[in-house]
């Protein structure tokens, strides 16, 4: 970037955003996806820096910078030593360039990190006067508490957008003394169906793999049914994943399971 010098080995999304802010006035802030990155929230890397300024003359025209000008007061916090829009403002801004599923991923992460609850995020979108508030609200209504990972969000959204019943998120069972016994990512309580995302990060960890096998065998003995979804089942063969889920919902005795709604294809091209 002209006017800023860094080690070539140091260039990454965070470095690019901080470098972009260096050539702007002190009241400029990282916004949109760049704010999310600095806040440690999961968004696709756009390959450039989103910077919001408050006067047209403060814009900087560079290939690596996407400038935004606003006369509205922005809610700003410090993240990694620089000014960024706060999580709510960032969520609403991102509604302008993220798809529904990516936006729900972002919202789930905001809630997971204790920034606020789902109802608070919905309310913030409802009272906002920002341009993308309606799209933000549509996504906020899908946000849930207790979601562990972006892929868990994607699996849930695949199910919901296909018109199938929404599973319970972060279902927990406890021993008699109140200590945690089990946690299920996604769960249908009435039919004891567990849906888990397996990211394969433990594929070469023999102890973890054996532990997973033992756990699944124990759950089988207690009448649970586990359906494991992998990245391939979300990105490459989502239709098959939905067929597997619907078949098990029916086989396990859930009443009134609807046919699969093709709306999901707009969000999971597979």
Legacy VTK file of the C-alpha trace (Angstrom):
# vtk DataFile Version 3.0
C-alpha trace
ASCII
DATASET POLYDATA
POINTS 270 float
0.000 0.000 0.000
1.552 3.362 -1.006
2.703 5.313 2.031
2.926 2.323 4.387
5.856 -0.080 4.685
5.725 -3.468 6.416
7.674 -6.711 6.241
6.361 -8.856 3.406
6.078 -11.816 5.769
3.777 -9.788 8.045
1.096 -9.033 5.463
-2.256 -10.563 6.364
-5.796 -9.322 6.915
-5.041 -7.730 10.296
-1.876 -6.022 9.076
-3.639 -4.726 5.971
-6.475 -3.218 8.023
-4.128 -1.547 10.492
-1.998 -0.211 7.634
-5.080 1.240 5.958
-6.052 3.070 9.132
-2.590 4.628 9.391
-3.199 6.791 6.338
-6.591 8.027 7.577
-7.480 10.659 10.187
-7.499 9.563 13.814
-11.301 9.380 13.997
-11.562 6.871 11.133
-12.436 3.312 12.076
-12.350 -0.175 10.645
-15.869 -1.284 9.775
-17.884 -4.017 8.074
-15.883 -7.226 7.624
-12.637 -5.553 8.664
-14.096 -4.675 12.054
-15.268 -8.269 12.431
-11.773 -9.576 11.673
-10.189 -7.317 14.297
-12.887 -8.306 16.792
-11.929 -11.934 16.189
-15.248 -12.810 14.595
-15.658 -15.251 11.676
-16.206 -13.567 8.319
-14.774 -14.260 4.858
-11.620 -12.233 4.196
-12.508 -9.741 1.424
-8.857 -9.097 0.568
-9.132 -5.370 1.252
-9.801 -3.086 4.223
-13.166 -1.517 5.014
-12.592 1.932 6.532
-15.349 4.340 7.572
-14.706 8.086 7.699
-16.952 10.989 8.600
-16.039 13.527 5.932
-15.786 12.907 2.180
-12.375 14.584 2.064
-11.008 11.946 4.450
-11.441 9.092 2.007
-8.296 7.407 0.720
-8.425 5.837 -2.702
-6.318 2.693 -2.834
-6.849 -0.714 -4.373
-6.601 -2.254 -0.906
-9.174 0.062 0.700
-12.956 0.231 0.502
-13.981 3.626 1.861
-17.327 4.343 3.498
-18.496 7.847 4.386
-21.170 8.489 6.977
-22.474 11.463 8.880
-24.115 9.164 11.414
-22.602 8.693 14.815
-20.868 5.323 14.933
-20.513 3.123 17.977
-16.776 2.519 18.187
-14.640 0.276 20.419
-10.940 -0.559 20.527
-9.807 -3.918 19.172
-6.162 -4.884 18.759
-5.252 -1.281 19.493
-7.328 0.371 16.768
-10.803 1.857 16.414
-13.478 -0.478 15.070
-17.263 -0.374 14.939
-18.826 -2.245 17.846
-20.267 -5.760 17.316
-23.853 -4.624 16.669
-22.860 -1.932 14.174
-20.481 -4.409 12.548
-23.243 -7.018 12.250
-25.622 -4.546 10.616
-22.932 -3.183 8.284
-22.006 -6.715 7.209
-25.610 -7.326 6.171
-24.786 -5.216 3.144
-22.265 -7.664 1.721
-22.641 -11.036 3.452
-25.170 -13.680 2.533
-27.749 -14.877 5.042
-25.807 -17.903 6.273
-22.507 -16.037 6.712
-24.379 -13.318 8.581
-25.953 -15.843 10.959
-22.489 -17.347 11.494
-21.332 -13.875 12.524
-24.332 -13.340 14.802
-23.895 -16.712 16.516
-20.243 -15.850 17.189
-21.137 -12.437 18.640
-23.550 -14.110 21.044
-21.127 -16.952 21.826
-18.489 -14.486 22.980
-20.856 -12.959 25.476
-21.341 -9.691 23.630
-25.136 -10.019 23.985
-27.995 -12.506 23.770
-29.973 -13.336 20.617
-32.976 -11.286 21.764
-30.745 -8.257 22.359
-29.291 -8.555 18.869
-32.778 -8.771 17.374
-33.863 -5.711 19.335
-30.783 -3.761 18.270
-31.611 -4.464 14.623
-35.256 -3.510 15.146
-34.437 -0.080 16.564
-31.551 0.640 14.200
-31.919 3.280 11.515
-28.951 1.965 9.529
-29.456 1.207 5.848
-29.077 -2.583 6.067
-31.147 -3.042 9.220
-33.842 -5.157 7.539
-31.402 -7.705 6.170
-29.615 -7.717 9.512
-32.887 -8.351 11.334
-33.768 -11.228 9.010
-30.477 -12.899 9.950
-30.662 -11.995 13.649
-33.912 -13.941 13.957
-31.924 -17.108 13.178
-29.163 -16.415 15.724
-28.960 -18.806 18.678
-26.987 -18.976 21.921
-24.503 -21.741 22.690
-23.226 -22.365 19.159
-19.643 -23.627 19.192
-18.476 -23.130 15.617
-19.300 -21.609 12.227
-19.846 -25.069 10.769
-22.351 -25.916 13.475
-24.256 -22.806 12.391
-24.105 -23.899 8.764
-25.482 -27.348 9.544
-28.354 -25.828 11.519
-29.121 -23.297 8.796
-29.110 -26.026 6.149
-31.750 -27.871 8.168
-33.880 -24.801 8.859
-33.764 -23.383 5.336
-34.898 -26.769 4.044
-38.051 -26.390 6.120
-37.221 -29.223 8.518
-37.853 -28.846 12.266
-35.109 -26.866 13.984
-33.003 -28.914 16.412
-32.217 -27.711 19.920
-28.800 -26.040 20.133
-26.345 -26.834 22.925
-28.519 -29.451 24.652
-27.011 -30.595 27.951
-27.684 -33.469 30.321
-26.470 -33.612 33.907
-25.655 -36.156 36.583
-27.705 -36.221 39.768
-25.131 -34.030 41.537
-25.575 -31.326 38.895
-22.322 -31.876 37.016
-22.379 -31.907 33.236
-22.771 -35.339 31.722
-23.162 -34.670 28.006
-23.475 -31.838 25.544
-25.025 -32.230 22.103
-24.405 -29.679 19.330
-27.826 -30.186 17.743
-30.514 -32.382 19.232
-34.103 -33.514 18.741
-35.175 -34.372 22.322
-38.415 -36.205 21.582
-36.757 -38.771 19.337
-33.240 -38.831 20.810
-31.604 -37.848 17.542
-28.198 -36.177 17.831
-26.636 -34.289 14.921
-22.947 -33.534 15.199
-20.511 -31.784 12.925
-17.171 -33.565 12.581
-14.437 -31.280 11.310
-11.956 -34.163 11.003
-9.434 -32.239 13.087
-9.012 -35.400 15.142
-8.550 -37.727 12.181
-4.938 -38.452 13.147
-5.428 -38.210 16.917
-5.824 -41.862 17.883
-6.861 -41.165 21.471
-9.495 -38.631 20.436
-10.771 -40.953 17.744
-11.067 -43.837 20.202
-12.801 -41.573 22.705
-15.350 -40.574 20.072
-16.005 -44.218 19.211
-16.499 -45.130 22.877
-18.881 -42.205 23.373
-20.951 -43.109 20.333
-21.168 -46.734 21.402
-22.347 -45.638 24.847
-25.004 -43.396 23.308
-26.163 -46.215 21.042
-26.614 -48.428 24.102
-28.835 -45.748 25.680
-31.102 -45.453 22.667
-29.665 -42.347 21.038
-29.012 -42.107 17.315
-26.090 -39.992 16.127
-25.904 -38.538 12.637
-22.473 -37.138 11.792
-22.140 -34.362 9.213
-18.792 -33.423 7.648
-17.708 -30.424 5.599
-18.344 -32.418 2.431
-21.914 -32.979 3.575
-22.424 -29.223 3.838
-20.494 -27.876 0.867
-20.507 -30.702 -1.692
-23.500 -32.918 -0.964
-26.025 -30.903 1.078
-28.993 -32.574 -0.642
-27.852 -35.992 0.549
-27.292 -34.628 4.068
-30.855 -33.318 4.161
-32.220 -36.623 2.901
-30.334 -38.448 5.671
-31.685 -36.090 8.325
-35.274 -36.228 7.092
-35.207 -40.016 6.819
-34.042 -40.320 10.425
-36.640 -37.837 11.657
-39.320 -40.046 10.125
-37.755 -43.351 11.215
-37.359 -42.132 14.796
-41.063 -41.341 14.975
-41.336 -37.572 14.651
-44.848 -36.569 13.616
-45.583 -34.355 10.643
-42.106 -34.175 9.146
-42.485 -31.902 6.096
-41.056 -32.477 2.660
-37.748 -30.763 2.002
-38.208 -27.146 0.922
-35.924 -26.279 -1.989
-35.242 -22.786 -0.579
-32.016 -24.114 0.927
-30.468 -24.302 -2.564
-30.248 -20.494 -2.715
-27.807 -20.566 0.184
-25.991 -23.900 -0.233
-25.201 -24.327 -3.938
-23.414 -27.645 -3.272
LINES 1 271
270 0 1 2 3 4 5 6 7 8 9 10 11 12 13 14 15 16 17 18 19 20 21 22 23 24 25 26 27 28 29 30 31 32 33 34 35 36 37 38 39 40 41 42 43 44 45 46 47 48 49 50 51 52 53 54 55 56 57 58 59 60 61 62 63 64 65 66 67 68 69 70 71 72 73 74 75 76 77 78 79 80 81 82 83 84 85 86 87 88 89 90 91 92 93 94 95 96 97 98 99 100 101 102 103 104 105 106 107 108 109 110 111 112 113 114 115 116 117 118 119 120 121 122 123 124 125 126 127 128 129 130 131 132 133 134 135 136 137 138 139 140 141 142 143 144 145 146 147 148 149 150 151 152 153 154 155 156 157 158 159 160 161 162 163 164 165 166 167 168 169 170 171 172 173 174 175 176 177 178 179 180 181 182 183 184 185 186 187 188 189 190 191 192 193 194 195 196 197 198 199 200 201 202 203 204 205 206 207 208 209 210 211 212 213 214 215 216 217 218 219 220 221 222 223 224 225 226 227 228 229 230 231 232 233 234 235 236 237 238 239 240 241 242 243 244 245 246 247 248 249 250 251 252 253 254 255 256 257 258 259 260 261 262 263 264 265 266 267 268 269
